[in-house]
Amino acid sequence: MNNKFLQGKVAVITGGSRGIGRATAVAMAGAGAKVALLGRDTAKLAESLEAVKKAGGEAITIVCDMKDEAQVRKAADEVKQRFGAVHILVNNAGTAIRKNVIDFTLDEWRNLTDTNITGVFLACKYFVPHMKGQGYGRIINLTSIMAHISSTGRGVYSATKHAVAGLTKALALELADDKITCVAISPGFIATDLTAPLRADAAKNDALMAQTPMKRWGTPDEIASLALYICSDGAAFMTGNDVLMDGGWCAQ
């Protein structure tokens, strides 16, 4: 694979302020793509921008709440104005609330579903039109092992990730004629800021590792490497599927 195989491409990454989003931005910039980083945390976005620049890439940051249609529409217009086109959309922004289903308030339900499902819908609605007509396009939706299983306290989160997996299939079919593929990535337990409390709790960490056949946490860079492959010509026939990267968790 050419090290700069994404030269001339523009990648939009939601949730680009940290973790998997930041690692993916750095990887794509290293492969030659121009990157638009979307997120809500201005300071963390600035850190991601610096990381992309260190990788030799060009990037912009846009403060955007993916639940807000007007903000997403404005962000899509800004990326088009700055870079002229969009070739890659990585829907990484998401959140989680650990609580049993019947204990959710309606506001909590709406916050979780709006962030994890509606945010993906809005990103596709406003960025995909800028991807059409170029003979190449990649949409990567970050789901989770919870798109394949569920557990106590994770029911609503699991429901949102199942929904994104279904949306991935629908988009793959709708956009096939435009040569835009749509693939989901389902990470297992990845070492990010969001999982830091779990890793810091010895009992919880040991319990999770005991259930992970590879006995370790995954890294954001490993997810980013998979995203990079999906964007390559070698993955051009891959669409509508959900790729697990979970250390063997769902094989049990």
Secondary structure per residue as TSV (DSSP state, phi and psi in degrees):
chain	resnum	aa	ss	phi	psi
A	1	M	-	360.0	130.5
A	2	N	-	-58.7	130.5
A	3	N	T	-60.9	-25.3
A	4	K	T	-113.7	41.3
A	5	F	T	-69.7	-11.3
A	6	L	T	-102.0	14.4
A	7	Q	T	-57.0	130.8
A	8	G	T	87.7	-5.5
A	9	K	-	-94.8	154.4
A	10	V	E	-120.0	126.1
A	11	A	E	-114.3	130.7
A	12	V	E	-106.1	127.7
A	13	I	E	-126.6	114.5
A	14	T	E	-84.2	154.3
A	15	G	T	61.7	38.2
A	16	G	T	-86.6	9.7
A	17	S	T	-87.1	-11.5
A	18	R	S	-167.3	176.4
A	19	G	H	54.0	-132.2
A	20	I	H	-62.2	-38.8
A	21	G	H	-61.5	-45.9
A	22	R	H	-65.1	-45.5
A	23	A	H	-61.0	-39.4
A	24	T	H	-67.4	-39.7
A	25	A	H	-61.4	-44.6
A	26	V	H	-64.1	-41.6
A	27	A	H	-64.6	-44.1
A	28	M	H	-69.9	-36.5
A	29	A	H	-64.3	-39.6
A	30	G	H	-63.2	-26.3
A	31	A	T	-89.7	4.9
A	32	G	T	106.1	-4.9
A	33	A	-	-76.6	148.8
A	34	K	E	-84.0	141.7
A	35	V	E	-125.2	134.9
A	36	A	E	-109.6	118.8
A	37	L	E	-100.9	120.0
A	38	L	E	-110.9	139.0
A	39	G	E	-176.7	179.7
A	40	R	S	-105.1	-17.2
A	41	D	-	-98.4	103.6
A	42	T	H	-59.6	-43.7
A	43	A	H	-65.5	-43.3
A	44	K	H	-69.7	-34.4
A	45	L	H	-62.2	-38.9
A	46	A	H	-63.2	-37.2
A	47	E	H	-65.7	-40.4
A	48	S	H	-65.4	-40.0
A	49	L	H	-59.6	-43.3
A	50	E	H	-64.5	-39.1
A	51	A	H	-64.6	-39.5
A	52	V	H	-65.2	-42.2
A	53	K	H	-63.1	-38.8
A	54	K	H	-63.8	-27.5
A	55	A	T	-82.2	2.6
A	56	G	T	85.0	15.8
A	57	G	-	-101.8	169.7
A	58	E	E	-111.2	134.0
A	59	A	E	-150.7	160.1
A	60	I	E	-128.9	156.7
A	61	T	E	-116.7	143.0
A	62	I	E	-134.5	120.2
A	63	V	E	-74.5	119.8
A	64	C	-	-152.4	127.6
A	65	D	-	-90.7	113.1
A	66	M	T	-67.0	-9.7
A	67	K	T	-82.9	-13.5
A	68	D	-	-100.9	111.2
A	69	E	H	-58.9	-43.5
A	70	A	H	-62.7	-39.3
A	71	Q	H	-67.8	-39.8
A	72	V	H	-67.5	-42.9
A	73	R	H	-59.8	-44.3
A	74	K	H	-64.0	-40.2
A	75	A	H	-63.1	-42.3
A	76	A	H	-62.5	-41.3
A	77	D	H	-64.5	-38.6
A	78	E	H	-66.9	-42.1
A	79	V	H	-63.5	-43.3
A	80	K	H	-60.8	-41.5
A	81	Q	H	-67.2	-40.5
A	82	R	H	-77.0	-41.6
A	83	F	H	-113.7	-12.5
A	84	G	S	88.2	-21.1
A	85	A	-	-163.8	170.3
A	86	V	-	-132.2	133.3
A	87	H	-	-115.8	-29.9
A	88	I	E	-132.4	133.1
A	89	L	E	-125.6	117.9
A	90	V	E	-109.2	109.5
A	91	N	E	-89.6	91.1
A	92	N	-	-108.0	-22.4
A	93	A	-	-60.3	134.4
A	94	G	-	-170.3	168.7
A	95	T	-	-146.1	170.9
A	96	A	-	-144.6	144.6
A	97	I	-	-129.3	123.4
A	98	R	-	-92.0	104.5
A	99	K	-	-167.0	145.1
A	100	N	-	-64.5	151.0
A	101	V	G	-53.6	-50.9
A	102	I	G	-73.7	-7.7
A	103	D	G	-91.7	-7.0
A	104	F	-	-67.7	140.7
A	105	T	-	-83.2	163.0
A	106	L	H	-64.1	-37.5
A	107	D	H	-62.9	-40.3
A	108	E	H	-65.4	-41.8
A	109	W	H	-58.0	-47.6
A	110	R	H	-66.9	-38.5
A	111	N	H	-62.4	-43.9
A	112	L	H	-70.0	-46.3
A	113	T	H	-70.3	-36.1
A	114	D	I	-66.5	-39.8
A	115	T	I	-70.5	-48.5
A	116	N	I	-84.9	-27.0
A	117	I	I	-110.7	-56.3
A	118	T	I	-61.4	-36.3
A	119	G	H	-60.8	-39.7
A	120	V	H	-67.0	-44.6
A	121	F	H	-57.6	-48.2
A	122	L	H	-65.3	-39.8
A	123	A	H	-60.5	-45.3
A	124	C	H	-66.0	-42.1
A	125	K	H	-58.5	-39.9
A	126	Y	H	-101.6	-21.0
A	127	F	H	-95.9	-33.6
A	128	V	G	-60.3	-38.5
A	129	P	G	-56.4	-27.9
A	130	H	G	-80.8	-7.7
A	131	M	T	-95.1	-19.8
A	132	K	T	-73.1	155.5
A	133	G	T	79.4	12.7
A	134	Q	S	-111.9	-5.9
A	135	G	S	75.7	7.5
A	136	Y	-	-157.9	137.9
A	137	G	E	-170.0	145.3
A	138	R	E	-135.3	127.4
A	139	I	E	-114.4	127.3
A	140	I	E	-121.2	118.5
A	141	N	E	-105.4	122.8
A	142	L	E	-81.4	115.4
A	143	T	-	-104.6	-121.1
A	144	S	-	179.9	164.0
A	145	I	G	-59.3	-20.6
A	146	M	G	-74.9	0.3
A	147	A	G	-85.0	-6.3
A	148	H	T	-118.4	-26.8
A	149	I	-	-136.1	-175.7
A	150	S	-	-149.7	175.3
A	151	S	-	-159.0	164.7
A	152	T	T	-58.0	132.1
A	153	G	T	84.3	-1.7
A	154	R	-	-123.2	11.9
A	155	G	H	-59.9	-47.6
A	156	V	H	-70.8	-41.7
A	157	Y	H	-57.3	-45.5
A	158	S	H	-59.2	-42.1
A	159	A	H	-61.1	-40.4
A	160	T	H	-66.6	-36.8
A	161	K	H	-75.0	-33.6
A	162	H	H	-61.6	-39.5
A	163	A	H	-63.7	-42.0
A	164	V	H	-65.7	-37.6
A	165	A	H	-62.0	-40.2
A	166	G	H	-67.5	-40.0
A	167	L	H	-63.8	-35.8
A	168	T	H	-58.6	-44.8
A	169	K	H	-63.2	-43.9
A	170	A	H	-63.5	-43.9
A	171	L	H	-64.9	-37.9
A	172	A	H	-58.3	-41.7
A	173	L	H	-71.7	-42.8
A	174	E	H	-67.3	-30.0
A	175	L	H	-106.8	3.7
A	176	A	G	-59.1	-40.4
A	177	D	G	-65.3	-22.9
A	178	D	G	-88.7	3.2
A	179	K	T	60.0	33.7
A	180	I	E	-107.9	118.3
A	181	T	E	-93.1	157.6
A	182	C	E	-137.2	117.3
A	183	V	E	-131.1	140.2
A	184	A	E	-100.7	147.5
A	185	I	E	-116.9	127.8
A	186	S	E	-109.6	96.0
A	187	P	E	-75.0	152.7
A	188	G	-	-87.5	-137.8
A	189	F	S	-85.7	114.5
A	190	I	B	-113.0	139.6
A	191	A	-	-77.3	95.5
A	192	T	S	-131.2	176.8
A	193	D	G	-58.2	-37.2
A	194	L	G	-68.3	-28.4
A	195	T	G	-98.3	3.8
A	196	A	H	-56.3	-41.3
A	197	P	H	-61.9	-36.1
A	198	L	H	-67.0	-41.7
A	199	R	H	-69.7	-28.8
A	200	A	H	-78.2	-19.1
A	201	D	S	-90.6	106.9
A	202	A	H	-56.4	-42.8
A	203	A	H	-66.6	-45.6
A	204	K	H	-67.7	-40.8
A	205	N	H	-60.9	-46.7
A	206	D	H	-62.6	-38.9
A	207	A	H	-64.8	-42.1
A	208	L	H	-66.8	-42.8
A	209	M	H	-67.3	-31.3
A	210	A	H	-65.2	-27.4
A	211	Q	T	-93.2	-3.2
A	212	T	S	-103.2	111.2
A	213	P	T	-52.1	-34.2
A	214	M	T	-83.7	-4.2
A	215	K	-	58.5	34.5
A	216	R	S	-156.6	165.7
A	217	W	-	-82.2	147.6
A	218	G	B	-78.2	168.7
A	219	T	-	-118.3	152.2
A	220	P	H	-56.7	-35.1
A	221	D	H	-63.2	-32.7
A	222	E	H	-68.2	-40.3
A	223	I	H	-65.9	-41.0
A	224	A	H	-61.9	-37.2
A	225	S	H	-64.3	-38.6
A	226	L	H	-66.3	-42.8
A	227	A	H	-60.5	-39.7
A	228	L	H	-62.9	-42.3
A	229	Y	H	-62.6	-42.0
A	230	I	H	-59.3	-29.7
A	231	C	T	-81.0	-8.6
A	232	S	S	-81.9	165.0
A	233	D	G	-65.1	-26.8
A	234	G	G	-64.7	-18.1
A	235	A	G	-108.2	16.9
A	236	A	T	-65.0	-20.4
A	237	F	T	-96.5	5.8
A	238	M	-	-98.2	116.1
A	239	T	-	-158.2	149.4
A	240	G	S	79.6	6.0
A	241	N	-	-112.5	172.4
A	242	D	E	-126.4	115.4
A	243	V	E	-97.9	120.4
A	244	L	E	-81.0	137.2
A	245	M	E	-137.3	88.6
A	246	D	S	-137.6	15.8
A	247	G	T	64.9	18.8
A	248	G	T	93.9	4.5
A	249	W	G	-54.3	-49.9
A	250	C	G	-82.1	-2.6
A	251	A	G	-81.7	-10.9
A	252	Q	-	-78.7	360.0
